[in-house]
Amino acid sequence: MSDMFDAKIALFHQHASSKEEALKMLAEELMKSGVAKDTFYDGIITREKNFATGLSLNNMCVAIPHTDPEHVNRTQVAFMTLDEPVEFIEMGTEDKVIPVTLMFMLALKEAHQQLDMLMKLMDVFQNDELMEKFKNVDNYEDYYKLIEEAGLNKE
């Protein structure tokens, strides 16, 4: 999984006025790097409307937006922290709004990778101490150390 982070797409302490703006900021980084096709953002928005990706954890809320492999050139995970939360709908609900401050955006070329990465992320999400570190990280070097600590860079 180490190649899932090699494009070094991470935005720290961002400000967005809405979920859509936050999603666009991170999707644009994936598209600029060539990881995602120019249809990626629209795919993310469509997927988010049909299947919300917000998760309420013990101490914070995260989102794991993703879309179909047809919008992806190569597999990558992008990360963003927000200084002020944006509203996402909680996964498994149709209208429960939660305040998201962390996003792990998945650009997955193979459908089977989705379940593997989601399972790994769910393990990380259960570690409050590690999630607090992700929330406070402010540079790529420290972020990558957290990826290693979390075991996200292992096959």
Beta strands, then each sheet from edge to edge (+ up, - down):
strand 1: 10-14
strand 2: 54-56
strand 3: 61-63
strand 4: 76-89
strand 5: 97-107
sheet 1: 1+ 4+ 5- 3- 2+
end
